[in-house]
Amino acid sequence: MGGVVIGMILWAAFAGAVARAAPEGWLWPERMAARTLRLDTWEASRRLAAVSKPEQWNAMIRGGLLMQENRAAIERCGRDAAQTGEPVRCTVRIGPVERSRK
């Protein structure tokens, strides 16, 4: 019984260090964070990003929405730039920014 208790204490104390020492491709720290939040890794990463750097998270979301809403125009501009080998001006449509409720 004492060995089990000591093992639990050691695991609690050193689990993070062991996870960080594992090869990066194993993704142990990321999986531990996701399990701690009881989310899959995608949802956990979204939550961690939104909580740790909300301004950057919101900018990334706005940029993604801008790309989605203007996909055709951006692709057309990309083709024009590839043909000319020069930067080109593009026109995109931007709607009003919705304010999130807190």
N, C-alpha and C positions, 0 to 999 in steps of 0.2 A: 504494500500500500504506500509506503514511504517513497519507493522508487517511482511510482506513478505520479505522486504529488511533485517530486523533484523534477521529473520529466516534463510535467505540465508547466512548472515555473520556468525551467530552462527554455522550453519552446516559446513561451510568452515573451521571455527576455531577448531571445536571439532570433526569432523568426524573421524579423525585418532584415537583420544583417545577413542571414543565410540567403534570403530571397535576393538581396542586392548582389551577393557574391556569385549567384548562379549565372550561367551564360545569358547574355542579353536576349537572345532568341527564344528563350524559354518563357519570357514575359511573366515571371513570378510576381514582381511587385504590382504590375498592372492587374493581374488576376486576383491578388490579395485585396487590392483596393476595390475591385468590382464586387468581390464576395462580401467585403465589409459593408458596402452600400446595399447589398442584396439586389444588384442590378447586373445586366450583362455588360461586357466591357465597353460596348458602344455607348449605352445609356450612362454608364458610370463616367466615362470620359467626358461626355457632354455636360454632366452635372458638375464634375470637378472643374472644368474649364469655365463654366458659367459662374461658379461660386468664387474661384480663385482670382479671375481677372474679368469681371463683368463687362467693362468697357470694351476690351478686346473681343470678348465673345460676341457682344452685340454688333460690333463692327464687322466681324466675320459673317454673322447671320445676315446683316444688311447687304454685304457684298455678294453673298450667295443668292439672295433674293433678286438683287439687281441683275446678276448674270442670268438667272432663270427667266426673269420677265423680259429680258432683252436678248435672248439667245440668238435669234435670227440676225439681228443687227450686228451683234458682236462677231458672229461667224462670218458674215458678209465683210465686215471690216478686216477681219483676219485674213480672208482670201485676198482682199485688195492690197493689204500690206505685203503679203507674200508675193503677189504679182509685181508690185512696184519696187520691193526691196527697201521701202522707206516707211516710216510711221505715217499713219493716216488719221484724219479726224473722223470720229464716229458720233452719231447722234443716238442717244438712248432716252427712253422715257422713264421718268421717276415720279412715282405717286407720292402722296402725302405719307409722312412717317407716322405710324400708329404708336401711341404711347402705351407702354405696358402698365398695368395696374399692380400696385405693390400691396 
